[in-house]
Amino acid sequence: MSRIIPAISTTQRQTLEQRIRRELFSWTSLALMLALLEGGVIGVLIKNGFEGRVESWLLNLAVAVSTGAPFYSNLISFVWVKLSHGRSRTRLVSNLALVCCVCGLGISQTTFDESGLFALLMFYIIARICWSGILTIRSDIWRANYPRYIRGKVTAKLATLTSLLMAIVAIAIGQVLDWQFEAFKWLYLSLSVLSMVGAFRYRYLVMRGSLKQIEREKSTASGLSVASIFRLLAENKPFAKYLLAMFTLGTGNLMFMAPLIVYLNEYTDLSKSSQILITTAIPLSLIPIAVGWWARLLDNNHIFHFRAIHSWGFVSSIALFLAAQLSGLSFLYFVGACCYGIAMSGAVIGWNLGHNDFVSQTKSMQYMAIHVTLTGVRGLFAPLVGIGFYQWLEVNELQMGRYALFLPLSITLTGAILFVVFNYQHNRSKE
């Protein structure tokens, strides 16, 4: 069903275009730094850089921690809701982005020993914690600045440019690692400095209605607590169902990357650049190709309908990675990476905007915070379970780890089925 697009004045259109241009400049600049903080990139960097320099179990644990960090860092999203209460959203996002860039500088000084591994993980986790704050607060800015009928398209445009840059940077990192491993330090150093420009400029973005919102918030309490979360979920059953299906789907998605990275390094002859292509560069480069279609699908449909279609992309990609490991056919890794990229392009849209179909403007950030926090919960345990299952299989017999992806595949499949069921129930409730 198509949506009615409201008419807007020339002045409103120009103001909207100015906001979009500033968003594009900041996020494309920050994409340079964000590519350095991708779990797939950091995981390959850790596995190859510290191989033989720290114990194997510690190294594989570090890979699991690194692939989960973009997600378990979201556990403190409620802190960001409280910190942003009565404050400028854009200035806070700018400050958090600057901290991320400083952490990128810290990673550039890594030494390849046990203390260097802990330092790298510390800088990486701090950066991802700050990025989780950016994601939580940014959703409030986007909801205020962009009407529902174009929100998906704006997000798609931002995702297109940032993912292209991130893919290019990821490919460059892979080439650098194959050429001269320690030269990656100069790449981290230079790109982190360049990203600071976009981080600083974002503080000058105008958030529509922000002055009134700040004044209103200064006179009221934050209102977000554990009790209020359970009360909100009890009152909003469709949102609770959405979170249940998302938690299940996301658990499988977060579980497969760590064992995949370890298996690629230990049992294939693929180069470091090929490993980064599979885990990061190919998926990122394919986001621009499919993100427009996903944006149109979400702009014209409820998130349940969107996810009932989109979820099967993740099921297919993990199935292809598993098939590659069982058959030994390396090209299937690249096919799986393509499928994963198409699924990720939809995730960029759905993850940032999906909660808006259940909420009013006044509670947008609270809903996003709940969604983000649950992402953090599964990010805390899913990669560890995935790598633990892989290690357990390997203890029994070498190369048994190739069966480890059966676990995340079954969980992701369950999540996809839940979305199909909940979409059917949602459609029936409208009849």
N, C-alpha and C positions, 0 to 999 in steps of 0.2 A: 504494500500500500504506500503510495507516494505521499510525502509530507507537503503541506502548504508552505511556500517560502514567502515570508513577509517582505513588503516593500520597505526600503530604507533610503534615506536622503543621501545626496552626494557627499555632504559633510560626514555623515556617519560611515559611509563607505570608505572615504579617505582615511578616517581615523582608524577604522578596522584594518585597512591595508598597512598603515604605519605600524600598528601593533604586530601584525604578522611579520613585517620586514625585520623588526627588532628581535622578535622571537627567532626568526631564521638565522640572523647573524650570530646571536648568542649560542644557539644550540649546535649550529654547524661548527663554530669555534670550539665549543666544549666537546664535540664529537672526537676531536683529535686526542684529547685526554681520556675520554671514556673508552676508546678503543684499547688503550693501554691497561684499562681496569676490567676488561672482559674476562670472565672466568675461564673461558677456553684458552685465551692467550696466556694468562697468568699460570694456569695449570700446566701448559706445555713448557713454559719458561721454568717452572719449578722442577718438573719431572726430568727435563734434560739438563738444566744447569746444576742441579744438586745431586745428580746420579753418581753414586760411588763416593759421595762426600758426607752423606748422612745415612743412617740406617734405613733399610728398605721400607720397613713398616711405618717409620716416621715420615718418609718421603711420600708414600701413598696417602697417609693421613693428611699431610699438608695439601696434596692435590684435592682431596675431598673437601677440606676446609676452604680452599680457594674457590672451588666451583660452587660451594654453597653460600659463600660470603655475600654475593649480590642479593641473596634472598633472606638469610637469617639476620642480616643487618637491619631488616625491616621490623624486627621485634620491638624496637623502641619508637615506633611511629607515633605512639600516643604522646611521647615527649615532645615531638615536633608540633603536635596540635596545641599543646599547652604553651610552648615557647612562642608560637606564632600568634597566640591570642592577644589581641590589642596591639599588634606590631605590623609593620609593613611587610607583606608577603614577598614582594619582589626584592627588597633589600636583604631579607633573610636568605632567600634562594641564592642571591649573589654571593653572600658571605660563605655559605656552605660550599658553593662551587669553587671558591678560592681555596678553601681548605683542601678540597679534592686535588686541586692542582699542586698544592704544596706537598701532599702525600705522594703524588707522581714524582716530584723532585726527590723525595726521600727514597723511593724505590730505585731511582737511578744510581744511588750510592751503595747498592747491595754488594755484599761480599759473599762468595760462595763457600760458606761454612755453616755450621749449625746456628751460630749467633746471627749470621746474615739471613738465614731462612726465617728465624723468628722475627727479625726486624722487618723483612719484606712483608710477612703476613700481618704484622702490626700496622704498617702504613696502609696496606691494602684494605684491611678490615675497617680502619678509621675512615678511609675514603668511601667505602661502600656504605657505612653508616650515615655519612653526610649525604650521600646520593639518595639514600632512602628518604631522608628529610626533604630533599629536593622534589622527589616524586610525589610525596604526600602533599606538600604545600602547593606544588605546581598545578595539581588538579583543581584546586580552588581558584587559581588565577585563570586557568583556561575556561572554567565554567563561567566565571564572571565576564570574561572578555569576548567569548565566542558563542554566538547563538547555537542552539541544538542542531539546526539544519545544516550548519557548515563545520561543526566541531570535528566531526570525523575527517572531513577533507583537510582541515588545517593540520590535524594530527598526522594525517597521511603525508602531507607535504613536508612537515618537519622530519618525519621518519625517513622519507625518501632521501633527503639530503644528508642527514646525519648517518644513516646506515651506509650510504655510498662512501662517505669519508672514512667511516670506521672500517669498512671492508678494505679500502685502499691502505690504511694504516696497518691493519692486521696482516695483509699480504707483505707489506714492507718489513714488518717485524719478523715474519717467517723467513724472508730472504736474508735479513741481517743475521738471524740466528744461524742459518746455514753457512753464511759467508765468514763471519767472525763473531762468535757468540757474545763476547763481552762488549761489543759495539752497541748492543741494545741500550746501554746506559746513556749514550749521547742522544738516542732517539727519545727516550723517556724525558731527558732533561729539556731538550728543545721543544717538544710538543706540549709539555706541561706549561712552559713559559708562554707559548703562543695561546693556549686555552685561557690563560688569565685575562686576556683582553675581553673575550666574550663573557666571562664570569663577572668582570667589573661592570661592563656595560648594561647587564641585565637589571641592575639596581635602578636604572632610569626608565624602565618600562612602566607605563601607567596601568594600574589595575582599576577597572571601572567600578565605581562605588566604594573604593577602598577607604577613603577618609571617613565616610559615614559608618562603614563597617568597623573601623578601628575605634571610633568614638563609642559605638554601641557596645563593643566587646570590653572596653575599659571599665564599663559600669556593671558588667556581669561576670560571673565565674565561668571557667572553661566548660564545665558541665560534662566532661568525658571521664568516665570511671569504669571499673570492671563491672559494677552493678548496672550502670547505664547501658553497657554493651549487651548484657544478657536481656535487659528490658527491651532494648531496641530490636534484638533478634526475635524475641517472643512476640512483639507487636508487628513485625514486618516478616511474615513467613516466607514470602517469595524471595526476599533478600537472603534469608537463612538458607533456603534451598540452593540459591545461587552459590553461596559460600561453600556449602557442602560439596557440590559438584566441582567447584574450582579447586578446593582443597585436595580432592581425590585425584583429579586430572593433574594438578600441579605437582603432587607428590611423586608421581611416576616420572614427570618431565624433569624434576630436579634430581632424580635418583640415577639416571643413566649416564650423565656426562663424565663423572669421575671414573667409573670403571671403563668407559670407552677410551678416555685419554690414556689410562694406564695400559690397557690392552694394545692400543695402537703403538705405544712406545716399546712394549716388551715383546710383542709377538708378530709385528709386521716390519717390513723393511722400508716403510714410508718415511720420507725425509721430514725434518722439523717444519718446513714450509708447507708440506702436504698435510701434516697433522693440524696445523693452524688453519689451512684451507677448509678442512673437514669440520673442525669444531667451531670455527668463527667466521672466516672470510667468506666462504660460499653462502652460508645462511644470511649474513649481513648484506651481501651484494644482491641477493634475490628479493630482499624486502621491498625495494622500489618497484619491482615488476608486479607484485601482487597486492601491495598495500592499498592501491586505489580501488580495486574491486572489493576488498574487505571493508574499506571505508564506506562505499556506497551501500554495501549490504547492511552495515550497522546503522547508517543514517536513515535507512528506510524500514528497519525492523527492530524488534525488541532483542535485547542481549541473549535471551534464551534461544531464540531462533538462530541468531548468529553463532552461538557456541555449539548448538546441535550440529551445525555444519563444520565449523572450524576445528573442533576437537579431533576429528578423524585425521587431520594432517599430522598431528603429533603421534597418533597411533601408527600411522603408516611409516613415519620416519624412523621410529624406534624399531619397528618390525624389519625395516630395510637394514639398519645397523646390525641387528641380530642375525639376519640372513648373511650379511657380509662376514661376520665372525664364524658362523657355522660352516659356510661354504669355502672360505678363504679367498673369495673373489673381491679384490681390492676396489674394483670400480663401483661396487655396490655401496661402499662408504660414501663415495661422491654423489651417487644417486640419492642416498639417504640424507646427505647434507643439503641437497637441493630441496627435497621434500620438507626438511626441517626449516629451511629458510622461508618457504611459502607459509608454513604454519606460524613461524615467528612473526611474519608480516601481519598476520591477523591478530596475534597476541599483543603486538604493539598498540593496536587500536582498542581491542577488547579490554586489556588490562588497565589502561589509563582511563577509559570512559565507561566501562560496563556498569559500574555502580550507580551512575547517574540515572539509569532507568528505574531506580527504586527510591529516589531521594529528592527532596526539595533543596533549593540553593542554600538555605540556612544551615543545613546539616551535611553539605557535600563533603567537606573535609573529614568530618567524623566518620562517615561511611567509608571513605577512602582509607582512613587510618585503620579501621577494623579489617578491611580487605588486605591492606598492606601488612598488618601485624600477623594475620594468619599465613600470609606468604612467608613471613619470617619464621613462623613455627615450623612449617614444613621444610624450609631451608636449613633449619638447625639440625634436623635428624635425617632427612631423606638422602643427602649425599653420603653421610656416614653409614647409613644402612646399606646403600648401594655398594660402597667400597668394602664394607665389612662382609657383605655377601660374596663379593668377588674374592676377597682374601680367604674366606672359608672354603670356597670351591677350589682355590689354588692349593690350599694346604692338603686337601684330599688327593689331588693329582694335578700336575702341571698342565696348563692350557684348558683346564676345566672352567676357568674364568670366562671363556667364550659364551657360557650359558647364563652368565650373570644378568643379561638384559631381559631374560624371561620375566623377572620380578617387576621391573618398572613397566614393561609392556602390559602385563596383566592389570596393574593398577591404573595406568592411563586409559586402557580399554574400559575399565569400570567407570571412570569419570566421564568418558564420552557417552556411554550408555545412559548415565544419570542425566546428562544434559538433554538427550533425546526424550527421555521420560518427562522431565520437568517442562520442556517446551510443549509437549503434548498436553500436559495438565494446564499450562498457561493458556494455550489456545482454547481448550474446553471451557475455561473459566470466563472467557470473553463471549461465549455463545449465549 
